[in-house]
Amino acid sequence: MNKLHVKTGDTVIVISGDDKGKTGKVLEVSPKEGKVIVEGVNIVKKHVKPRPPQESGGIIEAPAAMYASKVQLYCKKCGATRPAAKIENGKKTRVCTKCGAEL
């Protein structure tokens, strides 16, 4: 199993591609494929058929998966950063390497 540098709920910034510079929250992580789904980034149009007769179909916009290597953790103070591990009272937390703020 592959391990990724981001988790569900992390705030990330896109570092390459059409959406470069956009930030968003990680909605879903797929370690097997090495992909993540980020809120408000990589939006695609999807044709949806009405499954139950009451539900309406049409074209909807939804975030698509992107490779995890295209995103980096985002610190509110510094911007894009790499995480560092800090062990305090036997508990491991991820902190910003630049300013030391908890991610």
Secondary structure, DSSP 8 states (H G I E B T S, - for coil): ----S--TT-EEEE-SSTTTT-EEEEEEEETTTTEEEETTSSEEEEEE--SSTTS--EEEEEE--EEGGGEEEEETTTEE--EEEEEETTEEEEEETTT--B-
